[in-house]
């Protein structure tokens, strides 16, 4: 267990500190929240294609705005977290998320694609802050040796949010806008307005509680284990594992958000007679596979080295993407859905192996890796324009290459000081 967090959790304070288990539950709830928002975004792609009559490539600017916010905010969030702690950083993230969601209301009144992109950028800045903090926080809320499993568990519950997003988006977003009680109502806008109100309630709760923190002085008072600081004296960008983790995150996010952005388009083309709203339910099925893979990963990583799991799963994803490129009716869609089962554990294994052995530098390393969310801002654009020029099936060569790179990075990782122990 992280001794600094345990020490503070047990210390006498005026307001009782939330236990490590209760804090972990809160982190899990935040994972649900941002995963729900992520998959709502995938439904927005098809929705905005229909509403604004834009191409696949143009609609991918949604991912560019969303993941561009992650890239631009990652380093500032790392500095914010280091100076003001986990709780204050979480509150800032939630507040920006709420403002971005409410921004859909004026965007609907303006009625332009760029106005919605602005709201999405603000929303994503808040989620970036929340995700950076909570991913690192999850690795600190217990024994460092089980950090990968703990992060995987948090993100497994996030998979539930990812499954619910398409269900809500598919049921609501494609309903025609209309007037209710004299007010013009646009379904997507109302969804985000309600989400904003819920987030404001969560902010009130977080303000009212005290979370365990791990500050600089506490860390200096602890004698860390050798494996926790094996790379601490190496500059971050000269650390091969950090560089490979950053490259892997770039590829993972590019593939993940690219596949999500054009999932519905692919299903519509390769499942005869299906409507966009029903295709959204297929995405929900895929996210169920994603969630299931995360839960299975928690169990499997008790007995299998996370690095080896990363190698196997990324290799399977390369094969699956290659099959999806063949564009068979029905069968290719089934393979695409099943691929979510295997790509589910890639993010937590890349992240936790990337911050391994960095000691006090782990916070900044976490921020550096999140800057690589920019892959999700760039590669969906490439997929979109490649789809416009060729076909949606051909565009899946981009995620196939990405998963091949992830596999290579895991195979060639520096294992100094690393020893996997079955639990």
Helices and strands as residue ranges (DSSP letters): H 3-10, H 20-52, H 56-59, H 61-110, H 113-140, G 144-146, H 147-172, E 178-180, E 183-185, H 187-208, H 216-220, G 226-228, G 236-238, H 240-270, H 276-300, H 306-324, H 331-343, H 346-354, G 359-361, H 362-371, G 372-374, H 375-389, G 394-396, H 397-411
